[in-house]
Amino acid sequence: MALRGVWQLKKLVVSYCNWGGSSRGIRAFMESELPAFKEKNPQLEVVTELNRGQHPFLKGLYKNKNERVVCVKNLNQDEVLEAATKLRNSLGRKVVKLKTRHVTKQPSVQGTWSTALKL
């Protein structure tokens, strides 16, 4: 995704095994979908690496020094393309879990919210 007009994903690493069954979908993705994906995203550096005997994954390296790894084990080529697109579209920020809802000591002046409309 672009933040202030700058794409945040700078490098996409495609890791696969050349004989494993779990890498079947990513090998098909590399043959058919990856060249078009590279052409549509010229700002993105795409690197393929061979890891024999390991499950396939996609790793996104972002401008803010964060990285995200997505396992694409046993996925078909369309699902791998979707995972790569999601990595490209994300900002690379860490996911922060909210601990609790916002609770206030002062009740709302407008009253509590209700789905029922009272006229």
Disulfide bonds with the S-S distance in Angstrom:
none
